[in-house]
Each structure stands twice: as C-alpha cells, then as structure tokens.
C-alpha cells in the first residue's frame, strides 16, 4: 500500500487530530496509507527551539517515508497557503516524490488577489505596490501543474487514477 503524506495547515485546526484521522480514513478509501504530521510523537522540551527542530525533523522523516505528498494549499492566515506546507511541497519535489495539491479557489491568482484586496478589475499591482503574477495559474508559478483539485477527496481520486 502506497503511503501519502498529508501536508497542510490542518494541524492548526482546533480539532486537528480528528481532521487528521478523517484525512487518513479518506486516503484509505482510495487504497493509500495516510501519514499525518500529528502522527509523530514529539518529545516536548522547555526549549521551544528544540521542540521546533524535533517537529521539523519528524515531519521531514514522514515525507521521506511517503511515496506521494498531497498538500492542502488553501489560504492560511491570509491570502497565501501555509509557508510550512509550501516548504514541504518543495522538499518532496526535490526528493523526486509525486506531489498533488488542492485548493478550494482555483481561479487565476490575479482574479483571486483582486477580489481579496478589493482592487479594480484591471489592477496589475497589489496594495503593497508589487506586481501580481498573471500566468493563468491559481498559485505561484512554482506550483505549476501541482494544484489539481478543489478538495482532498477530488485530489485523492486524481492520485488514485494516476497510480493505475
């Protein structure tokens, strides 16, 4: 059974353990073994930096042990996806892993940002004065062809089809 690392900001939800179990159950429906970051047993320390290092190392080990990474790229605390999840996606790609991502809003980034920042319909710069990517993609061009679905179930359907 192939293993899928379930990346995303779901670990920050108030009911994160339950969300992780739901994602793992969903992965199992498609014949995969889900690996959720909170599956790790981390020895917490009074040294917060040591705890952070331990969490990072454990998550990287889960990615190494996975065959596939599925990432939730929904906005997190703002417009963009969780930076930790984006790091995990890049790390998995560097390892040569298959990576599939999902986001509920897959409109072109320029359309999403115009709406999010209430910009004029022809705006090409955001409120901070920076240009807005306009490559017809929902996320940064480095995620080209990775954002394949609107939700976890649809993403797993695509992953399962690709493994046949």
Secondary structure, DSSP 8 states (H G I E B T S, - for coil): --EEEEESGGGGSTTHHHHHHHHHHHHHHTT-EEEEGGGS-----SSHHHHHHHHHHHHHHHHHH-SEEEEE-S--SSSS--HHHHHHHHHHHHTT-EEEEE-S--S-HHHHHHHHTT--TT--B-TTS-B---SS-SS-GGGTTTEEESSHHHHHHHHHHHT-
